[in-house]
Amino acid sequence: MRIFKFVIPIMLIVAWASWAILNRNHTDVPEETRIYITIGAVIVSGIISYFLFPKNEEER
């Protein structure tokens, strides 16, 4: 259940933040490339957060 508790919210926050930063500061980058960058950031942050948070969080 840690995927719903930690991983999904982190992925949503990263998606929102990366899209906002890319749209505000890097408008010269094509929109398709910005989408690919955002998807890559979401995947990497999801993998890192999945292994970073402990499995036995519910027992504490």
Secondary structure, 3 states (H helix, E strand, C coil): CHHHHHHHHHHHHHHHHHHHHHHHHCCCCCHHHHHHHHHHHHHHHHHHHHHHCCCCCCCC
